[in-house]
Each structure stands twice: as C-alpha cells, then as structure tokens.
C-alpha cells in the first residue's frame, strides 16, 4: 500500500475516533432533566384522606434560557416493569386518586430546579389496608435531554392493623404435609412476640432436620437464631422480650444461599449444598413446641401471627413488603396461619388460611391486643 495513502487513512481514522470521543463527552455534558429522588414512601394513617406533595424536577446543569418541563402519570406497564425488576408486587394506584395542580412547570434561566407543582393523593380511606400501591410520575422536556431518572415512584402504604394474634403458652400446631412433599427451596416466616426466653424456643419446623428456633440449650437463648439440623447464627442485636419481630429464614436451592431476616433486614447468611428436605420426616413439622418429644418439648412463650411456610425462597423485598399480610393464593405458599380468628378450629383441628392443611393443635387461644402489632 502506498505509504502516503496509509498515513492518510490512519489520520482519517484518528480524526473519526477523536470526533466520536468528543461527541461522547459532549453528550455527557449536555443538560438533562430528571428527578433528584427516585422513590418516595408515603404512609397513610387513619386521619388522612388526602396527602399533598411538592413535586419538582431539576437540570443536571444550568442553561442560558428557561426550560419548560411537563409531568404525567405513567401507565401500568411501568409498574409491571418495576415489579419484575425488583421482585415486588405493588398495585398500580388508580388515577382517580391522583391529581396535579399543573401539568407543566418552568426551570428559570440560570436555575437548576423547576418551580414546584402540587401533587395530590386523595380518597385514601378507600385504599385497602395492607396492600402496597405505586404511582409513577414522569418528567419530560422538548428542549433538553431526559436523564434516566425521569420517573419518580411514589410508594403508598396503608398499614394493616393486626389486633388479634395466637397465644402460645405451652401450645402447639402439629402439621402433616401431603405425602411426598419435599422442599427444595423454602421460606419460614412469622410475626413473633416473646414474653420470656426459655433455653430453647421453638418457632416452627422439622426437629433435627430444619427447625427454626431461638436459642439452644447450650447457647444464649436470645443471642442466636438457629436452623437446627443445619446451623446457628449469632444475631445482629439481642432479641428482646415483650417486643414484636418479623423473623424469616430462607433457602434458595439452586444458588445454595440461605439467610436469616429480622424485620425485613438480612441479619445473617451462608451457603449450603443440600437438595432440600422432607418436612414430614423425623417427628414431623411443628409450630410453637415439640409436643411429646422425649428430649424436651422446647416451647415458646408468647404470641405469633402470620405464620407462613413457602416452597420458594422469598426475596428481601418480598419479605419486607408483606410482613403483615399476604394473599393466601400466592404462588409457593404451602401453609398459612394468620391466627387472627379467621381460621376454623374444631376440636383439636385447625384449618390453615390456604385451605390446604388441616393440622392437629392443642387449641390456640386468639387474644385481642390493646395495641396493634408494631414492628420497629
């Protein structure tokens, strides 16, 4: 090849690369409009039927002229994408509950922030307790680029009030799952209030195989959470008496990851390599204590509610979002005791909320609380 032609080609390629770099840097420096915060949490209490919020967007850098921005309510497809991405189950808030004082706003010349627009959520008393809602708001501008953060998600929660719970004072539920049941992955979870800690406090599970409990006869009673048959975990903070907790244990068989969660926060984790377990093995699956167990019945003394067993590993988001309530028809939910008086108890049998299990029981007393369950 002619050396002059080669030099010419090389020079041209270098120029193209330099222009591409300049274009890339130029794109990064272009002012963009976006929401500074991506998520906003709104809690609805009994005394609020309306909540207003000052909505504003901003520029990544100021410009020499004013910028018009427009706001709109996103469609349900945006919510579906959010739920898929984060493993949540937010329900799209009906647009009848949402209004904007203006659909447009102005970012003044030389400023970064748009003039505020009032976003109003109304008729909130009509929302269902315990069901999580979401409303995405988008911001756009025809005169500047739109940053990736041009959607703000308003997460709306109307807390469910649990005022009736099951009393466990040497009481139990003994579960027989359908023959052939084998949990590859699993989740145990419950709301728990302990009056006092004994040496070994049975929450639920299959003794010697996979049982969730607090303490062990040879270990501090309120400083460990144990999946007996596998492993014990030192707790992040000492568990306290006379306080409500949401406690969960998960195992995801494909990845081998297991974790302990307290109040929706991961407190411990490890890796196993087991195929799963049979919940009917050994002395079977028990809740509250091991009735008739020859080496000690190991009861828990206190209250429980929202007792659930899943054949899947629930995610951290799912646990945190559904501590107080879950749909009994949820995929993978194998056992569910709300223990709020809604389950049928006849003689020494109790029907769970999924309608799948009719278990033996000592007879669980449903206690009405002076104050609703409070997870701190």
Residue pairs with C-beta under 8 A, 6 or more apart in sequence:
29 61
30 144
30 145
31 59
31 60
31 61
31 62
31 63
31 67
31 144
31 145
32 59
32 60
32 144
32 145
32 146
32 147
33 57
33 58
33 59
33 60
33 67
33 69
33 107
33 139
33 140
33 141
33 144
33 145
33 146
33 147
33 150
34 57
34 58
34 60
34 139
34 146
34 147
34 148
34 149
34 150
35 57
35 58
35 137
35 139
35 149
35 150
35 151
35 152
36 57
36 58
36 149
37 152
38 149
38 151
38 152
38 153
39 152
39 153
39 154
39 155
40 53
40 152
40 153
40 154
40 155
41 155
41 157
42 51
42 53
42 121
42 154
42 155
42 156
42 157
43 157
43 158
43 159
44 51
44 124
44 127
44 156
44 157
44 158
44 159
45 159
48 124
49 122
49 123
49 124
49 125
50 120
50 121
50 122
50 123
50 124
51 120
51 121
51 124
52 118
52 119
52 120
52 121
53 118
53 119
53 120
53 121
53 154
54 116
54 117
54 118
54 119
55 71
55 100
55 116
55 117
55 118
55 119
55 137
55 152
56 105
56 113
56 114
56 115
56 116
56 117
57 69
57 71
57 105
57 107
57 113
57 114
57 139
57 150
58 107
58 112
58 113
58 114
59 67
59 107
59 111
59 112
59 113
59 144
60 147
61 112
62 110
62 111
62 112
63 109
63 110
63 144
64 109
64 110
65 109
66 106
66 107
66 108
66 109
67 106
67 107
67 114
67 141
67 143
67 144
68 104
68 105
68 106
68 107
68 141
68 142
68 143
69 104
69 105
69 106
69 107
69 114
69 139
69 140
69 141
70 103
70 104
70 105
70 139
70 140
70 141
71 100
71 103
71 104
71 105
71 117
71 137
71 138
71 139
72 103
72 137
72 138
72 140
73 95
73 98
73 135
73 136
73 137
73 138
74 135
74 136
74 137
74 138
74 151
76 92
78 136
78 138
78 151
79 90
79 91
79 92
79 134
79 136
82 88
82 90
82 134
82 136
82 153
83 89
83 90
86 317
87 315
87 317
87 318
88 132
88 317
88 318
88 321
89 132
89 318
89 321
89 322
90 132
90 133
90 134
90 155
91 131
91 132
91 133
91 134
92 133
92 134
92 135
93 121
93 133
93 134
93 135
93 154
93 156
96 123
97 121
97 122
97 123
97 124
97 126
97 127
97 135
98 119
98 120
98 121
98 122
98 135
99 119
99 120
99 122
100 117
100 118
100 119
100 120
101 117
101 118
101 119
101 120
102 117
102 118
103 117
105 114
105 115
105 116
105 117
106 114
106 115
107 113
107 114
107 115
108 115
119 137
119 154
121 135
121 154
121 156
124 156
124 158
127 133
127 156
127 158
128 158
129 158
129 159
129 160
129 161
129 325
130 158
130 159
130 160
130 324
130 325
131 158
131 325
132 155
132 156
132 157
132 321
133 155
133 156
133 157
133 158
134 153
134 154
134 155
134 156
135 153
135 154
135 156
136 151
136 152
136 153
136 154
137 151
137 152
137 154
138 150
138 151
139 146
139 150
139 151
139 152
140 146
140 150
159 324
160 324
160 325
161 372
161 373
162 191
162 305
162 306
162 324
162 340
162 369
162 372
162 373
163 340
163 368
163 369
163 372
163 373
164 305
164 339
164 340
164 341
164 366
164 367
164 368
164 369
165 191
165 193
165 303
165 304
165 305
165 339
165 340
165 366
165 367
165 369
165 373
166 303
166 304
166 305
166 307
166 337
166 339
166 364
166 365
166 366
166 367
167 303
167 364
167 365
167 366
167 367
168 288
168 289
168 299
168 300
168 301
168 302
168 303
168 304
168 364
169 301
170 289
170 297
170 299
170 301
170 362
171 288
171 289
171 299
171 361
171 362
171 363
171 364
171 365
172 286
172 287
172 288
172 289
172 290
172 291
172 299
172 361
172 362
173 286
173 287
173 288
173 337
173 350
173 359
173 360
173 361
173 364
174 284
174 285
174 286
174 287
174 291
174 359
174 360
174 361
175 279
175 284
175 285
175 286
175 287
175 335
175 357
175 359
176 280
176 284
176 285
176 357
176 359
176 360
177 279
177 280
177 285
177 334
177 335
177 357
178 356
179 280
181 278
181 279
181 280
181 334
182 276
182 277
182 278
183 210
183 276
183 277
183 278
183 279
183 311
183 334
184 253
184 275
184 276
184 311
185 250
185 251
185 252
185 253
185 254
185 276
185 311
185 312
185 313
186 210
186 250
186 251
186 276
186 277
186 309
186 310
186 311
186 312
186 313
187 248
187 249
187 250
187 251
187 308
187 309
187 310
187 312
187 313
187 314
187 319
188 203
188 204
188 205
188 212
188 248
188 249
188 250
188 308
188 309
189 246
189 247
189 248
189 249
189 261
189 306
189 307
189 308
189 310
189 314
189 319
190 203
190 204
190 246
190 247
190 248
190 304
190 305
190 306
190 307
190 308
191 244
191 245
191 246
191 304
191 305
191 306
191 323
191 324
191 373
191 375
192 203
192 244
192 245
192 246
192 247
192 300
192 302
192 303
192 304
193 242
193 243
193 244
193 245
193 302
193 303
193 304
193 373
194 201
194 214
194 239
194 241
194 242
194 243
194 300
194 301
194 302
195 241
195 242
195 301
195 302
196 241
196 301
196 302
197 214
197 215
197 221
197 222
197 239
197 241
198 215
198 221
198 298
198 299
198 300
198 301
199 215
199 216
199 217
199 221
199 298
200 213
200 215
200 216
200 217
200 221
200 296
200 298
201 213
201 214
201 215
201 221
201 298
201 299
201 300
201 301
202 211
202 213
202 286
202 287
202 288
202 289
202 290
202 298
202 299
202 300
203 211
203 212
203 213
203 214
203 247
203 287
203 288
203 300
203 304
204 211
204 212
204 285
204 286
204 287
204 288
204 307
204 309
205 211
205 212
205 213
205 227
205 228
205 279
205 285
205 286
206 229
206 277
206 278
206 279
206 280
206 281
206 282
206 283
206 284
206 285
206 286
207 228
207 229
207 282
207 283
207 286
207 290
207 293
208 228
208 229
208 282
208 283
209 229
209 277
209 278
209 279
209 281
209 282
210 227
210 228
210 229
210 230
210 277
210 279
211 226
211 227
211 228
211 229
211 286
212 225
212 226
212 227
212 228
212 247
212 249
213 225
213 226
213 228
213 298
213 300
214 221
214 222
214 224
214 225
214 226
214 239
214 300
215 221
215 222
215 223
215 224
215 226
216 224
216 226
216 228
216 232
217 296
219 226
219 232
222 235
222 238
222 239
222 240
222 241
223 234
223 235
223 238
223 239
224 232
224 233
224 234
224 235
225 232
225 233
225 235
225 239
225 247
225 249
225 260
225 262
225 267
225 268
226 232
226 233
227 233
227 249
227 258
227 260
230 258
230 272
230 274
231 258
231 270
231 272
233 260
233 267
233 268
233 270
234 268
235 262
235 267
235 268
236 262
236 267
236 268
239 245
239 262
243 376
244 373
244 374
244 375
244 376
245 262
245 263
245 375
246 261
246 262
246 263
246 264
246 306
246 319
246 323
246 375
247 260
247 261
247 262
248 260
248 261
248 262
248 314
248 319
249 258
249 259
249 260
249 261
250 258
250 259
250 261
250 313
250 314
250 319
251 257
251 258
251 272
251 274
251 313
252 258
252 313
253 274
253 275
253 276
253 313
256 271
256 272
256 273
257 269
257 270
257 271
257 313
258 269
258 270
258 271
258 272
259 266
259 268
259 269
259 270
259 316
260 266
260 267
260 268
260 269
261 267
261 316
261 319
263 323
263 375
263 376
264 316
264 319
264 320
264 321
264 323
265 316
265 320
266 316
279 285
279 309
283 290
283 293
285 309
287 304
287 307
287 337
288 299
288 300
288 304
289 297
289 298
289 299
289 300
290 296
290 297
290 298
291 297
291 362
303 367
304 337
304 339
305 338
305 339
305 340
305 373
306 323
306 324
306 325
306 326
306 337
306 338
306 339
307 335
307 336
307 337
307 339
308 326
308 333
308 335
308 336
308 337
309 333
309 334
309 335
309 336
310 332
310 333
310 334
311 332
311 334
312 331
312 332
323 375
324 373
324 375
326 333
326 336
327 333
328 336
328 353
328 354
328 355
329 354
333 354
334 354
334 356
334 357
335 352
335 354
335 356
335 357
336 352
336 353
336 354
337 343
337 350
337 352
337 353
338 353
339 364
339 366
340 366
341 366
342 353
343 350
343 351
343 352
343 353
344 350
344 351
345 351
345 361
345 363
345 364
348 360
348 361
348 362
348 363
349 358
349 359
349 360
349 361
350 358
350 359
350 360
350 361
350 364
351 357
351 358
352 358
352 359
